[in-house]
Amino acid sequence: MTTDPANSSPPDGDDHPATEPLPPPAPSRNRPGPPGALRSTQFLRPAPALRRIPETLGPYRIVESVDSGAFGHVFIGERENPKQRVAVKLLREDLEVDAEMFRRFEVEREALATLNHSGIAKLFDAGLHVDGRPYYAMEYIDGDPITEYCDKNCYSIEKRIRLFLKVCDAIGHAHEESVVHRDLKPAHMIVVEQDGEPWPKVIDYGLAKTTKE
């Protein structure tokens, strides 16, 4: 008896370890507007060049900067005990660390902590950098965006649809847990190969919203 790969998934790893909520931020200084109000123009500015790559974030030694976006910088981090390589997301240094920014970061962290699916990057840890900015560490996905993977492997329309159905299964799980991604695009669907089979992983829940709010 054969199993349709579109409706199957590889064995899940361990459940996400519980992470403590981030502590509240220090009061914002020199900031117009009511406390907790978000100035949307913060996210309209392009990500600035990193002034300095942090040497460590929590227990993780930072080995490489891989991306900067509207919300945060992403690094590859490693720790020795236990041996682990992770993707670490740190709030951009030019964005104000206020109550609203912490809330948004907490929404993303809590969304990832809620989800337990082989097609969604797993959350491992969360904390504060020495300068007070929040960070979290999640599963490092080393692969290609889904469209690039399909093009590189000359996938037919049928094979592309079967691969995308695996993405739908992961997103369906998130919706069952009341989490809406809100920023789905090929760059956030990374394909890795496991036992010779392609498996897409959904990443970057920075704009996620929970319907339980």
TARAFEN-V231415 format. One record per helix or strand of 3 or more residues. SS is the DSSP state (@ for helix, = for strand). FROM is the first residue (numbers start at 1). TO is the last residue. If there is no record, write none. Layout:
# TARAFEN-V231415
SS	FROM	TO
SS	FROM	TO
This chain:
# TARAFEN-V231415
@	5	7
@	41	44
=	60	68
=	72	79
=	84	91
@	99	114
=	123	128
=	134	139
@	146	152
@	157	176
@	186	188
=	189	194
=	197	202
